[in-house]
Amino acid sequence: NGKVDRDRLPPPEIATGGGVAPITPVGEIVAAIWEDVLGVGRIGPTDDFFELGGQSLLVTRTVARIRQELRIDLPLRALFDFSEFGRFVEVVEAALRNDPPSSAPAMSRVPRDGQLPLSFAQQGLWFQHRLDPAGSAYHIRLALRLDGRLDVPAFERALGEMTRRHESLRTRLDDRDGQPYQTILPTAGPVLACCSLEHVPADRRAAELSRLLATESTRAFDLTRDSPLRVALVRLADDQHVMCLTAHHIVADGWSMAILQRELMDCYRGFAAGEPVSLPELAYQYADFAAWERRYFTEAVLARHLDHWRRRLSGMPSTAYLPRRTGDAPDSAGCTRSFIVPAALTERLKALSRQEGVTLFMVLLAAFKILLHRRSGQDDIAVGTAVANRNRVDQENVVGLFLNMLVLRTDLSGNPQFHSCLARVREVTLAAYACQQLAFAKVAEAIGGSGRLLPQIAFSLDMIAKPSVDLPGLRATTVPLDSIETDFDLSVWMGVGPEGLGAAWSWRASHFDEETIERLWREYLALLESALDRPDARIDTLEILGREERDRLAAARQQAKTVGLERFVGVKDRMGRQGEVGLR
């Protein structure tokens, strides 16, 4: 009869995610942003941001895109608290219905004549530089060995395009009557210096290269006259070169270095092939951000941020957490050791973070804080952490100092369970993220000296994607550089690389030795494994020694116990009952 016999049809399949298109216009916008930032296919209602590979840095990028496209003041923690796509879209739609359009001022280009202000972060670093103009603690360095036929003129043209494209790289800084300012030059001087070690005997060439790279990467910048970027190209043979790039932190950060490396390779490929190179021009530069920052931090916004930090940092104890050695090493001299987290342990850590509703960084930080707690006996644990602080889409491709340092202070009193400790770390971290835009230098200026407020131990997870070095006819490998000065007693940088999750521990040579750092690393890994095995355990009961060390210690105790008993019996036989009581 032409009708559908519904009783004979199979039950309908209910869409539960995995590529089902969102049904609202707002959902379509948010889904497109998720798909682009996470690099995944179609988003479904039950897809979870963090299960799709999201982490803190990608949260920042995602929320920045939503803020720009929908003009709402969406807090970062909205995505942490509602990471399932369908629920997150509901939060965004509620914000659109209930919140007025974002009141943040729009970014605009400022005139380049006259004395341009520094950003708050630059201003703090400028005063640090004036106190120690010969220091190298704020140098960012990259060294690559290039095997193959290098087109040096094309390489130099690519560097010239970088300095033309990014005003920060042709900026001079100075002060007048104690007030710092920056001046952008229309063109930059040469940043490439070439030298050759072909004349050096082969058996001494490696040592001479190490000496030259150390000298080049630690040589002081005169920011009032020098370019804040310099590149040395060392020729070892016709088909062997080493490039050493050094930038001053006052005009760049880790994110900036990834931009420079990516764009430098793009330009070199084009110039080496004789093709025109045309990267998209930047709508805004770092000087525009510095001016915007001062418009954004109105009296009310500044007061809100400062109130947060006053509450969080009030009464923070000044403690070293870790015992220090005494030695004759210079106080600023630094050392670095790299470690790798086993792949199986890394996967278990990621699974735990998804299970507990936290990021991988929060899991790693919680274990590190427990290590400091166990080592020091202190309950009030504060560490510094670096954040990219690029909260706007128009900041993503700009070279400049956006990175900020946050103080994360956690109360571990009461011997909480590990998952409860995670919850405390999560809350502290999200609260800090909400106020990350105010540079730490400004916080220190307003509520106390930086030496009192900034902990001397830092812990960060670097999730900035490093571009792979892919140059025609060249094979590039990273050249390790000797450690230079450090401004922290101990800083731990975790990061995801081609070999998995790794860690770089840097420390003051005057405070710790390498044996201590290696022992701390082993204890940290043991804590992570113990927390994964027993997330409900109290933090004071988590194992701090690895299985092999526990077995060795148990064997040593058993041996000592056996030897002690033999000695006891011998003394008892010689001294009688009175000797036995005395020994007890």
Secondary structure, DSSP 8 states (H G I E B T S, - for coil): -----GGGS-------SSS---SSHHHHHHHHHHHHHHT-S---TT-BTTTTT--HHHHHHHHHHHHHHH-----THHHHH--BHHHHHHHHHHHHHHS----S--------SS-B---HHHHHHHHHHHH-TT--TTEEEEEEEEEE---HHHHHHHHHHHHHH-GGGGEEEEEETTEEEEEE-SS----EEEEE-TTS-HHHHHHHHHHHHHHHHH----TTTS-SEEEEEEEEETTEEEEEEEEEGGG--HHHHHHHHHHHHHHHHHHHTT--------S--HHHHHHHHHHHS-HHHHHHHHHHHHHHHTT-----SS-----SS-TTBEEEEEEE--HHHHHHHHHHHHHHT--HHHHHHHHHHHHHHHHH--SEEEEEEEE----SGGGTT--S---EEEEEEEE-TT--BHHHHHHHHHHHHHHHHHTTTS-HHHHHHHHS-HHHHS-SEEEEEE--------BTTEEEEE------B-SSSEEEEEEEETTEEEEEEEEETTT--HHHHHHHHHHHHHHHHHHHH-TTSBGGGS--S-HHHHHHHHHHHHHHHHHHHHHHHHHHHHHHHHHHHHH-
